[in-house]
Amino acid sequence: MLIRVPLLFAFPLLTHLAVMLHRPWLQCAAVGCAYVALFLKPLAAGSLRAWGGLLLFAAGDLLLLELGDGAYALYLPSLIIPGLVLSAFAPSLLPGREPLITRIADSINGPLSPEQRDYTRAVTWVWVATLGLILLVTLALLLFWSDQAWSVFANFISYLLLGALFAGEYAVRRVLFPDKTPLNFRAFLRSVTSYRPH
């Protein structure tokens, strides 16, 4: 559904505004947008479980606001999200495992050549290094810097870094493996997001 995109974009923007303006209701709106974006389909279908989850999520956020100005509700996603993605990428580089990017490329494009396997392994390493760096910088800003510095990095710079990595990897792949890469970036995104682990 098209509304999911603006909801996802609203999350970092509202989070940043909540930090800069010290407005707890903006924080509630931010986490509400994230929840609705993630569970849009069951919510739209009228799922009682999804709506119950939304109510519990909102209640939990309000409780966090009461306990500690809601700092945890703001900070945790910036650590949990890259941590979860990193936990999917990093173990796939262990000996005897197939790198995640290799698995995705193989499921989309069929059997890969040795050169393509080497390339996708290297790209998986780049994603692991980038996500690890984002996680470390985010944690360092939370512990040793200001909320404003953390918010700018976590809600804008980190997403820009990941977007640039995604777009750059597509451009490199178009040059190195044009026959195995969609002609436009939108089709590339669609092919990657359509991947489902077996």
N, C-alpha and C positions, 0 to 999 in steps of 0.2 A: 504494500500500500504506500502511496506517495507521501502520506502524512508522516511516515516513520522517519524520513530524512530530516525534515525540519525539527522534529522532536529530538533526534540525536544531536543535531547542531545546537539546539537550545540548551542541552545539558551543560556543556562547558561554559557557555556564555552566561547562563544564570548562576552557575557556581562561582564564576569570577566576580560577577556583580554582587553576589551575597557576601563575598570576602571584602571587596572594596567598599561597599556601602554599609556593611554590618546589618544586613536585613535578613533575619532568619526565615521570613516567609519566602524569600527568593530561593533559599536553600531547599525548602520543602518543594517548591515548584520545580527545581532542577532535578531532584531525585524522583519526583513524580513523572517528569518527562521521560527519564531514563527507563523507569518501570513500564510505562505505557508503550514506549518504543519497542522494548524487548518482548512484551506480551500483547502486542496490538491485535494479533489475529484472534486469540481466545477471548480477549476483552470484547472485540467487535462481534464475536459470535455469542456473547452473553454468558460465557462460562462462569458459573458460580465460584469455582476454584480460583480463576484469574481475578475476579472482582474481590473475592475474599482476601487474596494475596495482596492486592492493591491497598485494601483497608488496613491489613496488618503492617504492610510496608510503611504506610503513612503514619500509623500509630507508633511504630518503632522509631521513625524519624523524629516525631514530636517528642518522644521520650528522650532521645539523644539530645535534642535541643534543651530540654529541661535539665539534663544531667551535666552537660558541659558545653553549652552554647552551640551544640551541634557540630563541633569540630570533627568528631569521628565520622559523621555522615558525609562531611565534605572531603576529608582526607583519604578515607579508606578506598574509594573507587580508584584514585590515582595510583594506589599501590596494588590493589587487587587485580585490576584489569590487565596491566602489563605483566603482572606475576602469573596470571592464568594463561595468557598467551605464551609467555616464556616457558611455562610448564608443558605446553604442547610441543614447542619447537625443540628445546634442549634435549630431552630424553631420546628424541629420534636420531640424535647424532652419536649415541652410544655405540660401541662395537657390536656388530651383529644386527643393528637396527637400520631401517631404511629412512633417510632424512625426510622430514615432512614435506618439503617443497618437491622432492623427487616423487613422493607418493601422489601429490596433487597433480604434478605435470604428467605423470604416467597414467593417471585415471582420466585426464582430459585428452591427452594426445596419443594414447596408445604406447607401445613399446618405445623406450628412449634409447638413443645411441650412447655409447660410453662417454662421449664428449658432453652430451646433455646431462648424463648422470653426474659427472664431475661438476658441471656448472650448477646444477640444482643443489648439490651438497654444499658448494661454496656459498650460494645464496642463503641457504638455511643457516650457515655460520654467521653471515652478515645480519640476518634477522635476530639471531640469539645475542650477538654483540650489541646491536642497537637497542633491543628491549632491555638487556642487562644494564646498559648505560642509562637509559631513561629511568629505570627503577632506582639505580644508585643516586642519580642527580635529584630525583623527586624526594627520596628519603633524606638526603643531605640538606636540601632546602627546608624540609619540614623540621629537621632537628637543629639546624644551625643558622637559618636565615629567617626572612620575614614571611608572613602569610601571603603578602602581595607578590613576592618573588616566586614563591611556590605556585601560586595561582596562575601567573603568567606562563610559567614553564609547563605545569601539569595540564592546563586547560587550552593552551594554544600551541606553544613551541613543540611539545611532544607529539601532538597530532599532526603538525606540519612536517615534522621529521619523518613520521611513519608514512604520510601521504607522499612526500618526496621520494622516499625509498621505494614505495610501490610503483610510482610513475617512472622512476629511474630504472628500476629493474625491468619494467615493460619495454622501455626504449632499448636497453641493452639486448634484451631477448629478441626484439624485432630485428636488430642488426645481425646477431649471431645465428638465430634460428627462425628466419622469416616464415618458413613453411610450417612451423609448429606453433606460431604465435598469431592470435587473431589480428585482423587488419586495423581495428580501432580499439582504443583503451576501454571503452564501455563494454565491448564484447569480451575483452580480457577480464574485466571485473566480474562480469556475469559468469564466465567460465570458472573463475576461481571460487566465487561464492557458492557455486552450485556443487562444489565438492562435498561429499559426505563420507566420513570414514566408515570402513567396513566393520 
